[in-house]
Amino acid sequence: MEKGVKFLPKCNAILDKDMAGRKTGVLITAIVSLVNIILSLPFVAWINVVNISTLFPKLGITKDMATKLFTSYSVFNLLSFVQESNQGSIGLYAMILLIILAAALYFNVAYLVKVIFKLKGSKGNLSLYATGRTAMLFQAILAVATIGYAIFSNSKFGMKGFQASFIVYILLILSVLSYLAIKIMEAEERAIYKEHGILKEIQKNWVLFIMLIPTFIYFMINNYLPMIGVYYAFTNFNFRDGLWASPFTGFKNFEFLIKADLFRLTRNTILYNLVFIGVGNILQIIFAIFVSQVTVKWFKKTTQTLMFMPYFVSFVILKVLVYNIFEYQYGLINNIVTSMGGDRIDFYNTPSYWPVLITLFYLWKNIGYGMVVYLATIMGIDSEYYEAARVDGANIFQQIWYITLPLVKPTFIILLLYALGSIMKGQFELFYQMIGNNGVLYNITDIFDTYVYRITMTQPLSIGLGTAAGLYQSLFGFIIVVLVNFLVKRKNPEYALF
């Protein structure tokens, strides 16, 4: 027992020694991270195919199929075995391995960067240790999952066909040892800043954690478990084989999207949303300020109601209004134009009008709803600020510029970050109801949502294509949110989402 008690201080002393301006333990674990990255690259075999002469005939793999297969695979190209051998039942597991690998590589690279550039947080090396610990944890999970993949696949094959490489076991051992080393170093750092781990946090606030369980279950069922359906994007789904056994098609669904003019769809979706987000938020702030300045109660309430009402107008009703206004033969505008001696305007065959029209109707429908959030923020500003400004001689415009807008800024940034997460998610109802199936306008009004809808309607069961489009939109939005949040965090850390 005494030896065990003495072991940790000795180990800590070794890890805390200075070496090249860094703790020995940090440098060692950084080297392990580098080894993890190198040995996770595509040219390193993690899975070996064994008993080929027995395995291939049992799986129904012909000689032509065998020429496309390898005797060993990395996690990167493991899905190619699933595709070429038509073993869709092991495809999901291979996809999960690839996701874990991406996470492990990300945290290993992040840890190396922090070590190389000696990046510190507000609480010393705690953020560094947290990154390193997470990197080693994901690397260990990846190694264990790879070993489990070989066992799982062999059970599906009914014989030993896959075998985890010795490299996997080496990485597992290195990751576990590095994780323990970081935990030892982190313990001393936590003591300095009086930080405690998750176990002590749970022990201290166990009642609050119990209250979080229903929320956790809700999000697991409704938000995380459905993410397994991402696998649809890589299959040619059919109901006979189901999700796991449907033919694995790799990136063919994504290739179809690229051939369908991915750039045009991305451009249209992003540009429309940038206008909606930018102009929409600016106008919502302006109208919120206007309404907040109204002192007559009945006029203020009437204005708010009238501005809020368009939000409840159905998109189907909106379509009827738009059609009756812009129709060529009997539309309101053309009747007015012809009554004044002008020529009819063919709106539905002239694409250049529709970006403006779509934007105007979007703003008309959503400004009142979005204004409510900003109005609530403005009404929550302490009136003493304005009273002090008036005493100092500030006019109404100076009060807005120096008090209202700076205090509305945090709300604007948070709403902007949330909106940017959906920058690739178009306003499907708006575009579909206003444009419908008018092919003349597709070039300038077609967005991802309307395109995918038409494809799935004309090609039933094209679930994989729709999922591929959704995955592309989600990843694009995720990257944008992370990037913008990073920029916001550098400028104003208190306004960042994470």
N, C-alpha and C positions, 0 to 999 in steps of 0.2 A: 504493500500500500504506500509506504514511504517513498519507494522508488518511483511509483507512478506520480506522486505529488511533486517530486523533484524533477521529473522528466520534462514537464511543460515549461517551467522557467528556463531550463537549459536550452530547450528547443527554441524558445522565444528569444533568448540571448543570441543564438546563432543567426536566426532570421533577421534580427534587428541590427546586425553589424553593418557598418557602412561599406559600400563597394561602388566605386565610380559615382559617388554622389547620391547613391540610392541604397535602400535597405537590401541586404542580400536576398531576403525572401521575395521581395518585389521583383528583383532581377531574375531570380530562378523561375518564378511563376510566369514572368513575361516571356522567358525563353520557352517554357512549356506551351504558352499561347502561340508562339511562332511555330513550334513543332506541330501543334494542333492544326494550324492553318495549312502548313505545307503538306502534312499527311492527309488532309481532307480534300486536296485538289483532285481534279478528274483523273489524273494519270496514276493515282494510287489505288490499288485493288483492296476493297473492303470485304467483298463477297466472292468466294471461289465456287465454281460449278464443278461438282464431283460426280463420279459414276455416270459419265455422259453416255456411254454406250447403252446403259440400261434406262437412264432418265429420259432421253429424247424420244425413244420409241414409245415409252409409257405415256408421255404427254402428247403423242401424236405429231411430233415435230418431224417434218420431212427433210430430205437432204437439202432442198432449196432453202427452206427456213433455217436450217442449221448453219448455212454459210453466212447468215446475217447475225449469228449469235457468237458470243465470246466465252472464254473459259473463266474469266474473272470480270468483276464489275466494281466500279466505284458507286457511291450513293448518287452521283450526278447522272450516270447512264443506266442505273438499275431499271428505270422505267422502260428502257429500250428492250430489255428482255421480256417484260410484260407485254409490250406491243408486238414484238416479232414472234413470240411463242403463243400468243392468244391466251395468256393466263391472267385474265382480268380479275380473278378473285384475290390475287395478291397485289393488285395495283394500288389500292387505297393505302395499304401499309407502306408501300414504296413512296407514295406521295407524302405521307406523314414524315417519313425519314428525311425527305428532301426539305421539308419545312423546318424540321428541327435542325438540320445542317445549316440552313440559311441563318437561323437564329444564333447558332453556335459560332459561325464565322463572323457575324456582325459583332457580337460581344467580345470575341477574341481580338478582332481588329481594333475595336474601341478601347480595350484594355491596353493593347500595345501602344496606341496613339497617346493615351494618358500617361503611360510610363515614359515614353520617349520624350514627350514635351513637358513632362513634370507638371501636369495639370492638377490643380488642387481645388477643392470646393470650399465653401464657407466653414466647413468643419473638418479641416485638415485632409487626411487621406481616406476618409470614410467613403466618399463617392468612388474613389479609385478601387478600394477594396470591394465595394458592392458590385462594381463592374466586373472585376476579376472573378469574384465568387460566382456571379451569374454565368460568366463565360465557361468556367470549369463545370458548373452544374449542368449546363446544356450539353457540353462535350461528353460528360459522363452519361447523361440520359441518351445521347445519340449512340454511344458505344453499346450500352445495354439494349437499346431498341434494335440495333443492327444484329446483335446476337439473337435477340428474340425474333427478328425477321427470318433468320435462317431456320430457326426451330419451327416457326409458324408455316413457312413455305414447305418445309419437309413434311409437315403433317398434311398439307394440302396435296403434295405430290404422292404421299403414301410411301415414301422412301427418302433416303438421305441424298438430296440433290444439291443443296446449298451448304456452305460451310464458312463461318466468319473467319477472316484472315487474322493472323497473329497480331497485325498492326492494331486491330480493334481492341484487343486485350491490353496492349501496351498503352494505348491512349486512355483506356479506362483507368488503369493503375495510376498513370501520370496525372490525370484530371482529379481523381479522388485525393491523391497526396497533395496536389496544389491547392485544392479546395480547403483541406484541413490546415495547410500552412497559412493561407489567407485568413482563415477564421482565427487562428492563433494571433496573428498580427493585428487583426481587427479588434480583438478583445481589449488590447491595451489602448487602442485609439478610442474605443467606445467609452472606456473608463475616464479618459481625459475630458471628453466632451459630455460625459454623463448621459450617454445614449445606451439604450438597452435593445436587445433583439426582439424578434417577433414573438418568441415564446413568452418572454416576460410581459410583453404588451398584451398578449392574450390572457395571461394569468391576472394581469392588473385590471383589464377591462373586459372580462369574459362575458358579462351581461350584454355589452354592446355588440360583441361578436356574435352572440346567439341571435340577437335581433337582426343581424345582417344575413343570417342563413336563408330566410325566405327570399330576400333580394338576390342572393347568390344562386339559389335554385331557379328563380325566374329567369335570370340572364343566361344560365347554363342551358335551360330548355328552349328559350325563345331566341337567343342570340348566338350562342356558341355551338350547340349541337347541330343546328342547321348549316353551319359552315362546312360540315362534312360533304354537303352537296356540291362543294366546289369541284369535287372529283368528276361531276357531270361534264365539266368543260373539257375533259381529256378523254371522253368516251363517246362512242356511237351508241347512245342509250336505246335499249329496247326492253319492253315489259317482260318478255320471256326470260331473259337472263338476269334482269334486275340491275341495280346500281353496281354491285361489286363484280359481277361476271360479264357485264356488257363489254364488247370489244374495245380495247384501249386504243385510241387513235393518236395519242401524243398531242402535238400542237396543230393538228389539221383544222380544228375549229377556229383557231386563231389565224391560221393561214387564210381561211375563207373570209374572215373579217378584213384582213389586210388587202386581199384582192377586191373586196367590196368598197374600196376607197376609204380606208381607215383614217387617212389624213383629213379628208373632207368632213367626215362625221365628227372627228375630234375637234377640228377647227370650228365648225358650226356650234357644237355643244359648248365649248369653252367660251367663245366670243359672246354668245347669247347670255350665258350665265354671268360673265364678267360685267356685262351691261346691267343685267338684272340686279346683281349684288351691289355694284358700285353706285349706279344712278338710284337704285331703289333705296339703299341705306341713306344716301345723302338727302333725298327728298323726304324720307321718313323723319330724319332729324330736323329738317327745315320746318315741316308741318307740325311736328311735335313742339318746336319752339314757338311757332305762331299760336297754336292752340293754348299753350301754357301762358301766353301773354294776354289772352282774352280774359277780361274781368267780369263781363256780364254772364252770369251762370247759365241762363236759358239758352243764350246764343252759343256758349261753349259746349253744352251738352248736345245741342242740335247739330253743331258742326262735327263733333266726334261721331255721332250716330250716322250722319250722312256719309262721312268718309269711311266708316267701318262697314256699311251695308254692302258695297260691291263684293266684299270677300265671300259673302253667302250666296252670291249669284252662281248658279250651276254653270259648268262649262258648256253643257248642252244648250242652255239658254243663251250663253255668250255666243255660241256658234250661230244661233238663229239671228241674234242682233247683228253680228258681223256680216252675215250673208245678206240680210235685208238692207244693210247700209251700203255694201260695196258690190252687190250683184250688178251685172252689166246692163240688163234690159230694164229691170224694175227697181233697182237699188235707189236708196234715198239720194246719195251723192250724185249719181248720174241723172236722176230726174231734176235735181237742182241745176246741174251743169247745162243740160239740154234746154231747160226753161229760160236760161240766161243766154242761149244761143251758142253754147259751146259744144264740142264733140265729146261723145261718151268715152269714159276711161275704162279700159279692160283690166281691172285689178287682178282678176284670177288668172290672167295669162301674162302678167308682168311681174317677175320675181322681185325687182328692185324696191317695190313698195312695201313688201312684207316684213323685212327686218324692223322697220320703223313701226308698222302697225302692230306687230306682235309685241314689241317693247311697250308701246303705249297702252295696250289692253292689259298687259301684265301689271304695269304700274298702277293703272286704274283699279285693278282688282286687289292688289296687295299692299298698297301704301297705307291704307287705314289700319290694317291688321298689324303691320310692322311698326307703325307709329306708336302703338299702345305701349310697347316695351320702353321706347325712348321717353315717352311722356311720363311713364311711371318713374323712370330715373330722374328726370328733371323735377318732378313734383317732390321727390325725396331729398333734393338739395336743401340744405339748411338756409332758411330765409335771412339769417344773420349775415351771410356772405353778401347778399344783394343790398341789405341795409347799410352795411359798412361801405360798399362801393358807391352807393348813392351819396352818403355823407362825404366821401372823398371827391365827389363831383363827376362820377362816371355816368355817361348816358346809357340808354338802353342797349345800344350796339356794343359798347365797351363791356357792359355786363355780360352780354351773350358771348362775346369773344374771349374774355378773360376768366369767366366763371362757369357759364353753362357748358361750353364746348369742351374745356379740359376735364370737367367732371363727367361728361357723357362719353369721353374717350374710352375708358375701360369697357363699358357696355358695347361700344362700337367694335372694339377689337375682338371681344369674345364672340359676338354675333358673326363677325367676319370670318373667324376661324371655323366656326360651326358651318357657315355657308360654304366655305371653300372645300370642306370635306365632301360636299355634294356637287362640286363643280362639274363633274361628268354625268350627273343625274339630271337630265332635262325635265322641263315641265311638260310631261307627256300629254296630259289632258288638254293643255292650252294649245300645243302644236297640232295634235291630232284633230281636235274639234275645229280649229280655225283653218287648217290646210286640208285635212282629210286625205283622200287618195289622188290629189291633184299632182300628177307627175311633173308638170311644167315647173312647179315651184320647189321640187325636191332639192335641187342643187344648192339652193341658198337657205332652205328652211328645214332640211332633213337633219335630225339629231339621232343620237344612238338609240334612244328609247323608241322612237317611231320606226326606225329601220328594223330593229330587232322584232318589234311587234308585227311588221309586215312579213318578215321572214318566217316567223313562227306560225303566222296565219296561213301562209301559202305552202309551208312545209311542216305539217303537223309532226310532232315527236322530235322536232329539232331542239330538244332541251339542252343538248350540249352546246349548241351555238349561242343560245340565250345566256347560258351560264358563263360561257367564255367572255361574252360582251360585259356581263355584270362584274366578272372578276377583273377585267381590264379597267372598268370604271372605278371599282373600289380601290385597286392598287394605285391608280393615278391620283385619286382623291387623297389617299393615305399619304403619298409622297408629298403632295402639295401642302397638306396640313402640317406634316413634320417639318418641312422646309420653312413655311411661314412662321410656325411656332418658334423655330430656332432663331429666325431673324428678330421676332418680337422679344424673345428671351434675352437676346444680346442687347437690345435697345432698352426695354422695360421689363425686367424679369418678373415683376409682380403682376403683369398683365397676361403672362403666358399660361396656356392650359396645363402644361406639364413641363 
